[in-house]
Amino acid sequence: MIEIIGVKKKYNDGQLILDDINLKIMDNELIVIQGPSGIGKTTLLKIIAGLEEVSEGLIMIDGVNAITIPPHQRQVAMIFQHNALFPHLSVFDNVAYGLSLIYTKEMIPIRVNDTLRLLDIIDLAKRKPSQLSAGQQQRVALGRAVVRNAKIYLMDEPLVNLDRKLKDEMCELIRFIHDKMSAITIYVTHDEYEAKKLADRIITIENGKISSIINNTKRN
């Protein structure tokens, strides 16, 4: 469970981007934070991940104050808008990158191959990113997060550059992956269509505060 308690974020220039955010997110829940650029969506993700400091408030993960936990110990995996794959590495090596800090040498190929099978890209394991379609590249980026078997997955507009057909395909895949993992997913988008396809609850932020929380009973 994640509890966001009274979180504020104020930058040195005086800009208050988040103002008293309070939200409880339960295990296995997929939350979408939806709204235009500049409302603090990405900032909130970075605070949960430990990439930004809070000005005030607490981030509690399973009852522990996460502000005291270094980012690499929070069991959080993050997917950004730009997939940032390493062009000189194969699909396999892109997904495996950095896993030596988490798994033994013997476990890494098992975890990577299981992840590639789950994402239906095992046959692309030896290809370089330049040999992949946009949808395939996004699957590899998703694989780099999924392979870590994290407690929390943070997704910052990962489908923004895809067309509607690919968005539909990736939304189905993301929801499928989420439902298979015992984890929390927090997904950020400006696209109402994506929010309705994915979310258990849709959160909107206005003027630094949560303005609405909607149970997405019509998700299909």
C-alpha positions as CSV (number, residue, x, y, z in Angstrom):
1,M,0.0,0.0,0.0
2,I,1.1,3.6,-0.7
3,E,-0.1,6.4,1.4
4,I,0.6,10.0,0.2
5,I,0.1,12.3,3.1
6,G,0.1,16.1,2.9
7,V,2.7,16.1,0.1
8,K,3.8,19.5,-1.1
9,K,6.5,20.4,-3.7
10,K,7.8,23.9,-4.0
11,Y,10.7,24.8,-6.2
12,N,13.4,27.3,-5.4
13,D,11.7,29.9,-7.7
14,G,8.7,29.8,-5.4
15,Q,6.5,27.8,-7.8
16,L,4.2,25.5,-5.8
17,I,3.5,22.5,-8.1
18,L,1.9,20.2,-5.5
19,D,-0.1,21.5,-2.6
20,D,-1.3,19.0,0.0
21,I,-1.7,15.8,-2.0
22,N,-3.4,13.1,0.0
23,L,-4.1,9.7,-1.6
24,K,-4.2,6.0,-0.5
25,I,-3.4,3.4,-3.2
26,M,-4.1,-0.2,-2.4
27,D,-2.1,-3.3,-3.4
28,N,-2.9,-4.6,-7.0
29,E,-4.5,-1.3,-7.9
30,L,-3.9,0.5,-11.2
31,I,-4.2,4.3,-10.7
32,V,-4.2,6.8,-13.6
33,I,-3.3,10.4,-13.0
34,Q,-4.8,12.2,-15.9
35,G,-4.5,15.8,-17.0
36,P,-2.6,18.4,-19.1
37,S,1.1,19.1,-18.9
38,G,2.4,21.2,-16.0
39,I,0.0,20.0,-13.3
40,G,2.6,18.0,-11.3
41,K,1.8,14.5,-12.6
42,T,5.4,13.5,-13.3
43,T,6.7,15.4,-10.3
44,L,4.5,13.1,-8.1
45,L,5.9,10.0,-9.8
46,K,9.4,11.2,-9.2
47,I,8.7,11.9,-5.5
48,I,7.4,8.3,-5.1
49,A,10.4,6.9,-6.9
50,G,12.8,9.1,-4.7
51,L,14.0,11.1,-7.7
52,E,12.6,14.3,-6.2
53,E,12.4,15.4,-2.6
54,V,9.2,16.6,-1.0
55,S,9.0,20.0,0.5
56,E,6.4,18.8,3.1
57,G,4.6,15.6,3.7
58,L,5.1,11.8,3.8
59,I,5.3,9.0,1.3
60,M,4.5,5.7,3.2
61,I,5.1,2.4,1.4
62,D,3.8,-0.6,3.3
63,G,3.7,1.5,6.5
64,V,7.4,2.7,6.1
65,N,8.4,6.3,5.5
66,A,9.9,6.0,2.1
67,I,11.5,9.4,2.3
68,T,14.2,7.7,4.5
69,I,14.7,4.9,1.9
70,P,17.2,5.4,-1.0
71,P,15.6,5.2,-4.5
72,H,17.3,1.9,-5.4
73,Q,15.9,0.2,-2.3
74,R,12.2,1.3,-2.8
75,Q,11.4,-1.7,-5.1
76,V,10.1,0.8,-7.7
77,A,10.4,0.5,-11.5
78,M,9.8,3.5,-13.8
79,I,9.0,3.7,-17.5
80,F,9.4,7.2,-19.1
81,Q,7.8,8.8,-22.1
82,H,11.0,8.2,-24.1
83,N,11.9,4.5,-23.9
84,A,15.7,5.3,-23.9
85,L,16.8,1.9,-25.2
86,F,20.5,1.4,-25.7
87,P,20.9,1.4,-29.5
88,H,24.1,-0.7,-29.4
89,L,22.6,-3.5,-27.2
90,S,20.3,-6.3,-28.2
91,V,16.8,-6.7,-26.9
92,F,18.0,-9.3,-24.5
93,D,20.8,-7.1,-23.2
94,N,18.6,-4.0,-22.9
95,V,16.2,-5.9,-20.7
96,A,19.1,-7.5,-18.7
97,Y,20.9,-4.1,-18.2
98,G,21.5,-3.5,-14.5
99,L,20.1,-6.8,-13.3
100,S,23.5,-7.8,-11.8
101,L,22.6,-5.6,-8.8
102,I,19.4,-7.6,-8.2
103,Y,19.8,-11.1,-9.4
104,T,22.6,-13.7,-9.5
105,K,24.4,-14.4,-12.7
106,E,22.5,-17.7,-13.1
107,M,19.1,-16.0,-12.5
108,I,19.5,-13.2,-15.0
109,P,18.9,-15.1,-18.2
110,I,16.0,-17.0,-16.6
111,R,14.3,-13.7,-15.6
112,V,15.0,-12.0,-18.9
113,N,13.7,-14.9,-21.1
114,D,10.6,-15.3,-18.9
115,T,9.9,-11.6,-19.3
116,L,10.4,-11.7,-23.1
117,R,8.0,-14.6,-23.4
118,L,5.4,-12.8,-21.3
119,L,5.7,-9.8,-23.6
120,D,5.7,-12.0,-26.7
121,I,9.1,-10.7,-27.9
122,I,11.3,-13.7,-27.2
123,D,11.9,-14.1,-31.0
124,L,13.3,-10.5,-31.0
125,A,15.9,-11.2,-28.3
126,K,19.0,-10.8,-30.6
127,R,17.7,-7.7,-32.5
128,K,18.9,-4.1,-31.9
129,P,16.3,-1.4,-31.2
130,S,16.8,0.1,-34.8
131,Q,15.4,-3.2,-36.1
132,L,12.2,-2.9,-34.1
133,S,8.8,-1.2,-34.7
134,A,7.6,1.5,-32.3
135,G,5.3,-1.0,-30.6
136,Q,8.1,-3.6,-30.3
137,Q,10.4,-0.9,-28.8
138,Q,7.8,0.0,-26.2
139,R,7.4,-3.7,-25.3
140,V,11.2,-3.8,-24.7
141,A,10.9,-0.7,-22.5
142,L,8.1,-2.3,-20.6
143,G,10.2,-5.5,-20.2
144,R,13.1,-3.5,-18.6
145,A,10.6,-2.6,-15.8
146,V,8.7,-5.9,-15.5
147,V,11.9,-7.9,-15.3
148,R,12.7,-6.3,-12.0
149,N,9.7,-7.8,-10.3
150,A,9.1,-4.5,-8.4
151,K,6.3,-3.7,-5.9
152,I,5.5,-0.4,-7.6
153,Y,5.5,0.4,-11.4
154,L,5.4,4.1,-12.3
155,M,4.6,4.9,-16.0
156,D,5.1,8.4,-17.3
157,E,3.1,8.8,-20.6
158,P,4.7,5.7,-22.1
159,L,2.3,5.6,-25.1
160,V,2.3,9.2,-26.1
161,N,4.1,8.7,-29.4
162,L,2.0,5.7,-30.6
163,D,-1.0,5.8,-32.9
164,R,-4.4,4.7,-31.7
165,K,-4.1,1.1,-32.9
166,L,-0.8,0.6,-31.1
167,K,-2.2,2.4,-28.0
168,D,-5.1,-0.1,-27.9
169,E,-2.6,-3.0,-28.1
170,M,-0.3,-1.6,-25.5
171,C,-3.1,-0.7,-23.1
172,E,-4.3,-4.3,-23.2
173,L,-0.8,-5.5,-22.6
174,I,-0.1,-3.1,-19.7
175,R,-3.4,-4.1,-18.1
176,F,-2.6,-7.8,-18.7
177,I,0.9,-7.5,-17.1
178,H,-0.5,-5.5,-14.2
179,D,-3.2,-8.1,-13.5
180,K,-0.5,-10.8,-13.4
181,M,1.8,-9.0,-11.0
182,S,1.2,-8.5,-7.3
183,A,2.0,-4.8,-7.5
184,I,0.7,-1.2,-7.7
185,T,0.8,0.6,-11.0
186,I,0.6,4.4,-11.2
187,Y,0.2,5.6,-14.8
188,V,0.4,9.2,-15.9
189,T,-1.3,10.5,-19.1
190,H,-3.0,13.5,-20.6
191,D,-5.1,11.1,-22.7
192,E,-8.6,10.4,-21.3
193,Y,-8.9,7.5,-23.7
194,E,-5.9,5.7,-22.2
195,A,-7.1,6.5,-18.6
196,K,-10.5,4.9,-19.3
197,K,-8.9,1.8,-20.9
198,L,-6.5,1.2,-18.0
199,A,-7.5,2.6,-14.7
200,D,-9.2,1.2,-11.6
201,R,-9.4,4.8,-10.5
202,I,-8.7,8.0,-12.4
203,I,-7.2,10.9,-10.4
204,T,-7.2,14.5,-11.6
205,I,-5.0,17.3,-10.2
206,E,-5.8,21.0,-10.5
207,N,-3.9,23.9,-8.9
208,G,-1.7,21.5,-7.2
209,K,-4.5,19.6,-5.4
210,I,-6.5,16.5,-6.2
211,S,-9.7,17.7,-7.7
212,S,-11.4,14.4,-8.4
213,I,-11.1,10.7,-7.8
214,I,-13.3,8.6,-10.1
215,N,-13.9,4.8,-9.9
216,N,-13.6,3.6,-13.5
217,T,-16.4,1.1,-13.6
218,K,-16.7,1.3,-17.4
219,R,-13.2,0.0,-18.1
220,N,-13.2,-2.4,-21.1
